[in-house]
Structure formats: structure tokens, C-alpha cells
Amino acid sequence: MENYYRELVSFLSARLGSAQAAEDVVHDAYVRVLERTSHEPIEQPRAFLYRTALNLVIDGHRRNALRQSEPLEVLDNEERFFSPSPHLLMDHEQRLALIQQALSELPAACRDSFLLRKLEGLSHNEIAERLGVSRSVVEKHIVNAMKHCRIRIRQWEKS
């Protein structure tokens, strides 16, 4: 399925008007496909991956449409009066600690690629240039890091 990565990014870039947004959607689509609970083989992996990515785009548009349809005052009031419960704060802190631990288990190049993309917002080309590797290596590192973090968090939540 990795063969379709660039093709899908190009396809979504044209529709979304942003290569970075397209890369994010494709990463999420790959992770969703890799995390499938069904063990049945995917008969048409390309079509399945495209459908997964398009569903993510549609979900994102729906969320944005809902947020935009609410009056600004409602959104302002929600944010002003929202104070997370101690349990919610603890959950976020625990998840952050788990993600940091999972990232520490990765090889440096994989971890750096992920952090440069997700924290600093660099493009794949910029990361490749900075790390002195190819763009495809950066893409694989980021997908592998996301997959590793999700797997580890799931394992820790079960225990």
C-alpha cells in the first residue's frame, strides 16, 4: 500500500488546495488502514485507501461546517467557561507521557521526522533536506512513528 502514498497525496492536494493538509489526511488514512481490526485481506487496497482518505476529508469538512455554523458568541462562551475536570487533565497528561515514552523507543531519525512534521509543521521536503534523507524515507518514518505510538498506547491502555 505504500506504493500509493504519493499518488494519493497528489490527488488530495488538488482537491484540498494544500499539500500539507493532504499529507496529514494520507497519514491518518494509512494509520486507519493499518489499525483495522478485521483480519480479512483487503481485495482492492488502492480503492480501500482512497475511500478511507476521502472519508477523512468528508468528516473534516463536516466538523468544520458545524463549527462555522455556530454563532461566534456561542463558541466564545464555550471556550471561556470550559474548565477541564481534574480527571480529564490527568488523562491528557498521562497520554502525553505515554506518547513521549513511545517516541523515545523509536530510532532517532524516525522520531525526528515525526516531531519536525507534527510540532514544527515542516513539509516532507524540508524534513528530508534537514535530515539528509529522501522524501520517501521521511514519509515512511512518519507513518511508522504514528503507527508505533498508537500501538503502544493501545497496549498500555489494556494493561
Contacts in CASP RR format, 6 or more apart in sequence:
PFRMAT RR
TARGET T0000
AUTHOR 0000-0000-0000
METHOD contacts of the structure
MODEL  1
MENYYRELVSFLSARLGSAQAAEDVVHDAYVRVLERTSHEPIEQPRAFLY
RTALNLVIDGHRRNALRQSEPLEVLDNEERFFSPSPHLLMDHEQRLALIQ
QALSELPAACRDSFLLRKLEGLSHNEIAERLGVSRSVVEKHIVNAMKHCR
IRIRQWEKS
1 30 0 8 1.000
1 33 0 8 1.000
1 45 0 8 1.000
1 46 0 8 1.000
1 49 0 8 1.000
2 140 0 8 1.000
2 143 0 8 1.000
4 45 0 8 1.000
4 46 0 8 1.000
4 49 0 8 1.000
4 50 0 8 1.000
5 26 0 8 1.000
5 30 0 8 1.000
5 136 0 8 1.000
5 139 0 8 1.000
6 136 0 8 1.000
8 22 0 8 1.000
8 26 0 8 1.000
8 29 0 8 1.000
8 49 0 8 1.000
8 50 0 8 1.000
8 53 0 8 1.000
9 19 0 8 1.000
9 22 0 8 1.000
9 23 0 8 1.000
9 26 0 8 1.000
10 22 0 8 1.000
11 22 0 8 1.000
11 50 0 8 1.000
12 21 0 8 1.000
12 22 0 8 1.000
12 25 0 8 1.000
12 26 0 8 1.000
12 53 0 8 1.000
12 57 0 8 1.000
13 19 0 8 1.000
13 21 0 8 1.000
13 22 0 8 1.000
15 22 0 8 1.000
15 57 0 8 1.000
16 22 0 8 1.000
16 25 0 8 1.000
16 57 0 8 1.000
19 123 0 8 1.000
20 121 0 8 1.000
20 123 0 8 1.000
23 117 0 8 1.000
23 123 0 8 1.000
23 124 0 8 1.000
25 53 0 8 1.000
25 56 0 8 1.000
25 57 0 8 1.000
26 53 0 8 1.000
27 142 0 8 1.000
27 143 0 8 1.000
27 146 0 8 1.000
28 53 0 8 1.000
28 56 0 8 1.000
29 49 0 8 1.000
29 52 0 8 1.000
29 53 0 8 1.000
29 56 0 8 1.000
30 49 0 8 1.000
30 143 0 8 1.000
30 146 0 8 1.000
30 147 0 8 1.000
31 143 0 8 1.000
31 146 0 8 1.000
31 147 0 8 1.000
31 150 0 8 1.000
32 52 0 8 1.000
32 56 0 8 1.000
33 42 0 8 1.000
33 48 0 8 1.000
33 49 0 8 1.000
33 52 0 8 1.000
34 143 0 8 1.000
34 147 0 8 1.000
35 147 0 8 1.000
35 150 0 8 1.000
42 48 0 8 1.000
67 75 0 8 1.000
84 92 0 8 1.000
95 153 0 8 1.000
98 152 0 8 1.000
98 153 0 8 1.000
98 156 0 8 1.000
99 149 0 8 1.000
99 153 0 8 1.000
101 152 0 8 1.000
102 148 0 8 1.000
102 149 0 8 1.000
102 152 0 8 1.000
102 153 0 8 1.000
103 111 0 8 1.000
103 114 0 8 1.000
103 115 0 8 1.000
103 145 0 8 1.000
103 149 0 8 1.000
104 111 0 8 1.000
105 148 0 8 1.000
105 152 0 8 1.000
106 114 0 8 1.000
106 144 0 8 1.000
106 145 0 8 1.000
106 148 0 8 1.000
109 131 0 8 1.000
109 133 0 8 1.000
109 137 0 8 1.000
109 141 0 8 1.000
110 141 0 8 1.000
110 144 0 8 1.000
110 145 0 8 1.000
110 148 0 8 1.000
111 145 0 8 1.000
112 127 0 8 1.000
112 131 0 8 1.000
113 127 0 8 1.000
113 131 0 8 1.000
113 137 0 8 1.000
113 138 0 8 1.000
113 141 0 8 1.000
113 142 0 8 1.000
113 145 0 8 1.000
114 141 0 8 1.000
114 142 0 8 1.000
114 145 0 8 1.000
114 146 0 8 1.000
116 122 0 8 1.000
116 126 0 8 1.000
116 127 0 8 1.000
116 130 0 8 1.000
116 131 0 8 1.000
117 124 0 8 1.000
117 127 0 8 1.000
117 138 0 8 1.000
117 142 0 8 1.000
122 130 0 8 1.000
124 135 0 8 1.000
124 138 0 8 1.000
124 139 0 8 1.000
124 142 0 8 1.000
125 135 0 8 1.000
127 138 0 8 1.000
128 134 0 8 1.000
128 135 0 8 1.000
128 137 0 8 1.000
128 138 0 8 1.000
131 138 0 8 1.000
END
